Amino acid sequence: MSPRWLVTGAAGMLGQDLVAALAHEDVTAVAADRTALDIADPGRVREMFAAHRPAVVVNCAAWTAVDDAESQEDAALRINGTGPAVLAAACREHGAVLLHVSTDYVFAGDAALPYREDAPTAPRSAYGRTKLAGERAVLETLPDTGYVVRTAWLYGAGGANFVRTMIRLEGVKDTLDVVDDQRGQPTWTVDLAARLVRLGQAALDGTAAAGVYHGTSAGGTTWCGFTREIFRLLGADPARVRPTTSDAYPRPAPRPAYSVLAHHRFAAAGIEPIRDWRAALDEAFPALLAAERPLISGRPG
């Protein structure tokens, strides 16, 4: 029997694709959503580990409401900081590997070159601070079996995200003003899920060292460039997407101006980094469009 995996946050966009990827690999996986497991509750976590004895835990559970975290940092910290600490402690007790999904927001976002995995962290938002707390808990508690995988700009068919929003807006807006001074790497959850599976397997085999990895697509673009590519795939005129600045859309939490991440650790572990973002979006697009089709067909004429 293959080692059992536990996926927390399994009802989320990434969690759904990870569970599907594990099923494709014939890996026995326990899918735990927030109703099944509160990762910040030590008692519930102990019960889950006692019942299922996972060899690998992938923590996809997170507080992702970036702006709300500015006014509710304690609540965000409970999920993003305390939760990973509780999971890490349970993994240490049971000898399990922990893969913890984190974010580009742990960086200041003011770099000019892609952030390496060992680049200094300097979060500028409450969300970033809480996610960094989770990273530190995992790495300190599990120096030999803890893996932090930072990602960014995620999209997929299984939840609300930027791509699906732009598909909807293309049908109801003549033009769209989209931020062009934030640069990052659009990343398909299917691609990230595949790398998480490979990393977990390599961790069990002892062929991937513990520590920080970056799980984002290759290349980079701005939100405006991303939207123009979405319009192109829709057969719409990309010129309908007009560049604007972050100042035009003030938000409670500051957004990183530069979120491009380097992928040295995956390559060093013999795991191919994720492909270029355009190639991934091209393959993902039919499923994303299908996920929005009921909403599109329901528009008033």
C-alpha positions, 0 to 999 in steps of 0.5 A: 500500500502506498503511503497515505497523504492528508490534504488540508484545505481540500475544498479550495481551488488548489486542494481540489486539483491536488486531490485529483492529481493524487488520485491519478497517481493512485495515491491514497489521500484523505481530503479534509476541508475546513469543516472536517479539520480546523488546522489550528485546533490541536485536538482535532489535528491529533484526532485526524492523525490518529485516525489516518496516520498520514506519511505526507501532509500538504497544507492548502488551508489558508486565510486568503482574504488579503485586504480583510487581514489588515483589520483582522490580523489575529484571525488571519494569524490563527489560520496562517501562522498557528495552523501550520505550527499545529500541523508541524508539531503533529508531523514531528510526533508522527514522523510525517513530511509536511508540505506547506503552501505559502506566498510571494507576499512574504517579500517586499515586492521591490526587487528587480530580479527574480526572488531566490528561495533564500532571499530576505523576507520583508512582508508589507501586509498583515497577510504577508506577516501571517504567512511568514509566521507559518513558514517559520513555524514549519521550518523551525519545527521540521528542519529535515521534513518541512517543505515550504512552497511559495506560489503566486497569482493562482488560477484554476477551474475550481474556484473564483480567481482573476481569469474567471473574473476577466472572462465574465467582464469581457462580455459586459465591458467595452473596455477594461482598465487593468493595473500594469505596474505589478509584475508576477507569474500567473500559475495554474493550480493543476501545474502546482498540484503536479509539482507538490505531488512530485515534491512529496514523493521526492521527500519520501524518497530522500531525494529532495532536501527540506526547505523553501521551494518556489512553485510559480510558472516561468516567465512573468507579466503584469495584470494588464498583460495577463488580461490581454492574453485572456482576451486573445484566447477569448477571440476578443481585441486585447486593445480593449484592455487599457493599462493603469496604475495601482494608485487608481485602485487603492486597497487596504493591503499593499500589493507587491510591485514585483512578485517574480520568483526563481526556481532553483530548488526544484531544479536542484531536486531533479523536479522540472520547474513549472512551464511558461505561464502562457503555455499553461494558460492556453491549456487551462483555458477550455476548463476555465471557460467551461466553468464560467459558461453557465454564468455567461449564458445566463446574462440578460440579452 
